[in-house]
Structure formats: structure tokens, C-alpha cells
Amino acid sequence: MTLHGLGAMTLVLVFVLAAAVPLGRYIASIFRGDIGFARPIERGFYRLCGIDPARQMGWQAYAIALLLLSAIHVLLLYAILRLQNDLPFNPQHIPAMAPMLAFNTAVSFATNTNWQAYTPEAQISNGAQMFGLMVHMFLSAAAGMAVAAALMRAFVRGGLTTLGNIYVDMTRITLCLLVPMALIAAILLLYAGVPQTFAPFASVHPLAGGVQTIARGPVALQEAIKELGTNGGGFFNANSAHPFENPTALTNCFEIVLMLVIGFALPITLGQMIGRPRDGIALFAAMALILGFAMVGDYAAEAGNNPILVHAGIAAQPGNMVGKEVRFGIAQSTMFNSAATGTSTGAVDSVTDSDTPLGGLVPLFLMQLDEVAPGGVGSGLYGIVLFALLAVFVAGLMVGRTPEYLGKKIQAREIKLAMLAILVQTIFILAGAGFSLLTTSGIGSLSNAGPHGLTEMLYGWTSATENNGSAFAGLSANTPLLDYGLGMAMLFGRFAVLIPVLAIAGSLALKPKLPSSSGTFPTDGGLFIGLLIGVIIILGGLQFMPADTLGPLAEQYLMNAGKSF
């Protein structure tokens, strides 16, 4: 590791954390409805769609509306992908996507996963990219933030039977936050050299002779919302390693900021909404500490040479540069990788499959922690609140008191629902990966044998179920088993958490707001932050330790012994 690399990480994190504070306050004003400047546009949308903004929803109605919206989005995107050959903005005459791949892709983008089992340049038209995939990047991000807003309202006061209106929440989030920020980010990316055009692919004549086809399209705006909405689906197969998506080291840092800033802003929003800023800062600090240690750990793992190459005397320079862009280097590549998996973004600027085993373990483990550092837009906030409920429950057991969090008494119903939301994904990940490795189709999808192959499959199922979307790149996922299996994992991973979270919100909203007393466990100090991080690591990550031991840890041990596969 170098001081230059550590300095770059520190600078980016400081900028993100500083920007998150004013942004969190602004998001709180959106959740409260203080959007006077956008009110006329908002009313126009409601009239057009027949929405009654005054209608309030209980948690069941909120959940049903979310499920119906998501089903419509999946069907709409599926239709676009199947019909793209007959739709406008297809200058390359790209044919319709195959049914099983269209299902996987539609589910992926509607659930904020953005898993890509296809080659975008060859299988997605410009129109489908812009009006299909990109539109759903906005909608899926807004849906996650809407659920976070509903959960925040549950802590505001007591005796509530409603959590807001999901249509109003998604409209305001999209109109007042995601669209303006994405447009500003897209303009900056355009200035940096990222293209935004509906022109056909360019054909050029290189000096070596022949003709070279260069893919291009409406990239800048998709790149902006890809990172800002923690989506991750790239316009190009190389994702953010492609110079048209991420031209320079400066844009690389900018895209890392985009990935992280809303996730870190939402704990500040929670503190503002409930009138307890220090409690929001405690969640913010826990997120920052986990991500900071992960970034340094990933950097340290990749800054060391492959021991097999060292023993062979052919390690030319310190650090594992295999699979990394020279214009970014090791520090920025590992920082990007950790940011993408600490959130639910799934974007990549290097090939994770080429990382050292310990370097690959860090992003895998960040996903296994339920992506709460800082997590996806919305999903990270309600994910860490679930862990906070469990942390105060543990603290209550220690002192023999009924646990409280943010003025609400936490009882058996909330703890059962929180444990369900956290543990149910683990079953799907481990069962899915284990079953795949028992089948001929699953084994045939692997590019590597031994523990590295196990890690490829485990990473794929973890990424899909946790709605991340990144991959080890060695996994050939366009098969019936993985197209349909990972598609179901994405749906399960999204809604098996969202519905319990909304049920918890409905339960807490009904409870009276309790004043703090001398017996209340403080949730705004260092003791709670440490307890929260411990609960996240124990309940979130250690469930996967046997599988991780057989995968990346075993591979690192064997590599140190000079064995490769």
C-alpha cells in the first residue's frame, strides 16, 4: 500500500461524508413534502395518473401497491426486451432478446439488482437501454427509498395507522432528487468525455488496416443513474472499466462518490425526521467504519503480489495488477469494488475474478453483511435499522429491560420479523449455490476448478439474492438454471426483506412514542455503535463462514503453499 493510495481513499470518503449531511437534510424535506418548487409538476403527474395524493396507506396497502408496481415494471421491461427489434432507436438492428434472458434481465432491473447475463453492445438496442433499462433504474431506486421513508415515519410519532402513500413518495423522490442529481452528474460526465447519442455504432479505419466498430449510445445519463441509484447495469459489457463509461481517474472517484452519497445521507435523514440527529449519526458512523475497514483490507490484499509468482521469481512489480485498468491502479480499483459491494450497485471497474482470494473475499463479505455499509438507496437504511433493533434487543437482554429504539418499544413481533428478513436470504444463497454445484449445468457455468470455482458460484447467488448485480466474471450465467434461478433469487431477495420491513413499520407506527428515561439504553454513542457493528458481523456475516472458508480462504491457503487450479 502507498500513502498516495490511502490518501485517495481518505479524500473520497471525507468528501462523501461531508456531502451526505446537507443532502440528508434535503431528503428529509422531500419526505415531509416540503417541495414547493416542484408542486405544480407533481400535481400534473397525479392528474395524469389518477392518483389521490391525500390518500394514506397502511403497511399492507403500501406493500400490495409496491408488489403490483414491481410486477407491472417486470412485465413492461420484459415486453420491451422481447420486442426491441420492432421498436425505435435500434440502428444496429439488434434482434429480440431470448425469453429466459429477457425474464432474468427484466427482474434484475426492476429489483435494483442490474445483474447482466448478456453483452449490452450486442444484445440491447439504444432504445431499450434508454427507455427500458434506464427508466427502471430510476423507478427501482425510488421504490427502495420509498420503503425507507415509510419506515422513518413509523418512528416519528405514535398511534399511526398509515405510513404515507407510495405513489406520492416515488413521485417526489424521482422528481426532486434522482432526476435533478442524475442530470447534473450526466452533464459532468459528458464534459469528461462520456458519450450521449442515439447515433449508430461508429465504423473507423485504424492505422493497422481493416474496419473497427466502436459501440456508442446514450451512455452519460445511464451512467449517472447507474451509480447514483446504486443500480450497476452498464451500457457496455466492461461496465465502468470501459473508457466511454469511466474515462479517467477523476471520473472514477466521481462515480464512487455517486454510489455512496445517498446511502450515507439517509441516516442523516432519519435523524432529522425523528428529531434525534445523534441517533442518525450513530448509524452513519457504523456504516462508515465498516466500509472504511473493508476498503483498506481490500487494498492491502491486492497490494501484495501473488505468492506463486513471487516464488517463481516473475513478480515484476508490487501489487496484483491482473484484471485492473492502468489508469485507475490498485487503490482506486479496490476502492471502487468495495463501494460497489458495500452498496447494492454491482458496477465494476476491474475484474473481480482476477483478484487475490482475500481481495475477492472483501466484496463478497460486504454483500453477505446484507449490504448496509451504506447499502443501496433505501435498502441500506432499512437494513441497518433491522440490525439496530436486534442490537437493542441484545442490550435489553443484558440489563433485563424491554428494549427500546428511537422512542419505540421493541417486542417479540418486531424481533421475529427482523430475524426473518436477515436470515431468510442466507437460506436462499447457500441452497441456491449448493444445488447449482450439484448439477451438470451449474458446474458447466464455472470457468475455474477448486475453491475458486466454488467462490464464483457463491458470489453469483449472493450477488443476485442481495440485489447487488456484480459477478466474479468467470461465471457463465446465461443458462436456464441460472437465468431462471438467479431471477427468482433477485425477486426473493428484494421482497422477502421489503415486506417484513413494512410489517415492522406498521407495528411500530401504532405504538406510542416513549420519552427517554434513566433506564433507556442510549443509541447515539460509541457503545451502541460498537454493539451494532458486532451484531452486523455476527448475524450478517458469520452465517457464511463455512462457505467462505471452503472458497476464498482455502484458495488463499493453497496459493500460499504454491498450488493453483
Secondary structure, DSSP 8 states (H G I E B T S, - for coil): --HHHHHHHHHHHHHHHHHHHHHHHHHHHHHHT--GGGHHHHHHHHHHHT--TT--B-HHHHHHHHHHHHHHHHHHHHHHHHSGGGSSS-TT------HHHHHHHHHHHHTT-----S-HHHH--HHHIIIIIHHHHHHHHHHHHHHHHHHHHHHH-SS----B-HHHHHHHHIIIIIHHHHHHHHHHHHHHT--B-----EEE--TTSS-EEE---BHHHHHHHHHHTT----SSTTGGGSTTT--SHHHHHHHHHHHHHHHHHHHHHHHHHHT-HHHHHHHHHHHHHHHHHHHHHHHHHHHS--HHHHHHT---SSS--TTB-TTTHHHHHHHHHHHHHHTT----SB-GGGS-HHHHHHHHHHHHTTS-SS-STTHHHHHHHHHHHHHHHHHHHHHTS--EETTEE--HHHHHHHHHHHHHHHHHHHHHHHHHTTSHHHHHT-SS-HHHHHHHHHHHHHHHHTT-----S-----SHHHHHHHHHHHHHHHHHHHHHHHHHHHHHHHS------TTS--SSSHHHHHHHHHHIIIIIIGGGHHHHIIIIIHHHHHHHTT---
